[in-house]
């Protein structure tokens, strides 16, 4: 390594990872028990938000509806993008957005017989780091604004 990346370089690296990676670890909280739940879900980075879909009857979907505060990890442990934000359950999505999600994820929830709602995550914070030397400057977004 040549030392820590600049905030701008980390932002660009995060945007690349969000645009190209397919899966993320989604951390939710069961509001009844307080128990954490970590679930891998495919995602689409669309504009400035992440789009997920999971079965309406899954514990993850129930947690997202009950407690829309969520944290998502994308990437490797030594090249991670951590996104924290708020989930919005979408009543419907456009065909264009559904097609983009299906193309990126290789999975089209619209074709399933069970209900798979879409969830949009609007980031409040994003952290990016590779090694210990990047911990001090890991924040690339705070309060929903890029630094």
PyMOL commands that set and color helices and strands:
alter all, ss='L'
color gray80, all
select helices_A, chain A and resi 7-20+59-66+95-105+109-111+132-134
alter helices_A, ss='H'
color red, helices_A
select strands_A, chain A and resi 23-29+36-42+44-46+49-55+69-76+79-90+116-129+139-142+145-146
alter strands_A, ss='S'
color yellow, strands_A
deselect
rebuild
show_as cartoon
